[in-house]
Amino acid sequence: MHTLAKNVLRWLLLITVGLSSTTSFSQEKYPSKPITFIMAVEAGADGDVLGRPLMDRVSRILGQPITIMNKPGAGSSIGYREIAQAKPDGYTIGWASATIITNKLQGVSPLDFNSFTHLGGYATFFPILIASTKSNIKFNTVQEAIAYAKANPGKINLATAGVGQSWWVGAQTFLTGTNLSMQSVPTTGAGAATALMVGGGHAELGVAGLGSAKALLDGGQVKFLASLSENRAPPPYDKYPTVKELGYPVSWESTNIIIGPPGMPKEAIERLSKAIEQAAREPDFIKFVEERDARWEYIAPEKVIPTLSQRREVVKEIMAKAGLLKESN
């Protein structure tokens, strides 16, 4: 009996230890292991350049490594799909931009911003209107360009990104909002190709990203006329107006946001959201964003869907007019 009692006590002790370990494991605070961050553009792209330093700061705040995995292709839809299909435990999150609006409208993907958990926005890229200094017709202000185009419909060439791309949407927003008729000249690339076309004098006007146009602006080949964003560009370009502040309903932006798969646990959402906000508000990160020709802008998770929903209505109307709309909801 004495031996039997000892064995029973030993078994009870092992069971107790096991239950204690299980309870301790189940109560581990998030995050307890490394996090994977899916970057839906190639390494070195604008979104990648801003996303990496942000995640470095988030990693430091959370006390866990964050591994960046670039998954570019198909307008970022490949990366978005991987994020949406990941296990919703908070250990796989990722990056998104304006293509999370345009892809579904064009029929590229069944996913849009409503398909994800939102963790906050931190920076915005935006298109600008530029004028050539080498073309036969030159403009010093956006007001001059609008007045001339109204008086001479169809006589001005407007270089844009490829049809359906984000800065193409910006160009169409400008034409629709100002009720102008111009010869739209899509380029094979995005903002950089547009800027080069205008800088070479092949088009009088163009819509490009500030970053891709900066070298030509500094070199005098193109002139900054206006921003097509909600707010003015960061210094030293803040002296140029937005088209919207001149009284036209023109606004298009591509905000960088952090997303996760649907159904993430509340604790993970709260920890990630707070860490992202803290990292995004660090003064050195704000300075880094502005030095990369983007506008720093923190957007709280609960404001992301309302913000993108407004932009979706703009894109939907433009794509319908262009015959590109393939999603009707």
Buried (B, 14 or more C-beta within 10 A) or exposed (E): EEEEEEEEEEEEEEEEEEEEEEEEEEEEEBBEEEBBBBBBBEEEBBBBBBBBBBBBBBBEBBEBEBEBEBBBEBBBBBBBBBBBEBEBBBBBBBBBBBBBBBBBBBEBBEBBBBBBBBBBBBBBBBBBBBBBBBBEBBBEBBEBBBEBBEEEEEEBBBBBBBBBBBBBBBBBBBBBBBEBBBEBBBBEBBBBBBBBBBBBBBBBBBBBBBBBBBBBBEEEBBBBBBBBBBBBBBEEBEEBBBBBEBEBEBBBBBBBBBBBBEEBEEEBBEBBBBBBBBBBEBEEBBEBBBEBBBBBBBBEBEEBBEBBEEBBEBBBBBBEEBEBBEBEE
